[in-house]
């Protein structure tokens, strides 16, 4: 277990501190709002048999979700598919939904919902008439893709990453010097 002092959760603090437990949470908060939530690649919804639809993509499936003040990137390899079953006689949403909180296991999945929860993004809206026994392709309204990530977005993220890496190396060097001075 990490015994280094941690940043307080209820006071002014540094987002990501040296050797901080749960630094993933602070990085997810730091990235919140940097990229708009939505689908960036893949996660296409297509009819299968009966009232089942399949979620898949020809390339890496990538989406950004926001859960509270956290921004999460969801990835699904191109060889993976997910299937969900719809109900006839109603409008439903096929969503990518995440649960994320410190000190808890994170989960993500594809679900059918009557509304789009705040911790989810819509992959498709599907309206089926009463008595439907299959899902016609024209009943699936796909979510519009998110805006493309610009070079400026990547540059800003790269700058954050490089700056954090540089600071980490500097702190490691200071720690090594301190250990050497103390004879540890």
C-alpha positions, 0 to 999 in steps of 0.5 A: 500500500502506498504510504506517501501523503495524499492530497485532501479531498475536501480542501484546496489540492493539486490535481495529480500529486507525486505518488498519489493513490487513485491518480487515475481519478484525478487524471479523469477529472483533469480531462473532463470537458477536454473532449466532447462526450460522444462516439468518435469511432465505431459503436454502430448499431445494426439489426440482427435476428428478431428484436436484437441489435448488434453494436460493433465497428470496423475499426477500434470503437472509441467513445468519451463519456462523462460521469459526474466530473470525470471524463472516461474513454471507452474502447472496444476492439473491432473483433468484439460485438455486443448484442441487446434485445429491444421491446416492440411497441416503444421508443428505446435508446441503445446506450453506452453507460458507465459507472465510475467512482473512487474506491469502487469498481468501474463498469461499462456496458451497452444497454437498452434504456427508455431514456438516456441517463446522464452517465451514458451516451446514446448510440442509437434511438430505435422506434418499433411498432407494437407487434414488431418481430424484427428491427428494420434498419430504417427504425434505427436512428444512429447518434451523430458522431462527435466532432473530430478531434483536432490537432490542437486537441491532441497538442494540448493533451500531449503538452499535459502528458509531457509536462507531467512526465517531466515533473515526475522525472524531476521529483524522482531525481530529487527523491534519489538525491535525498535518499543518497544524502540520507544514506538510504 
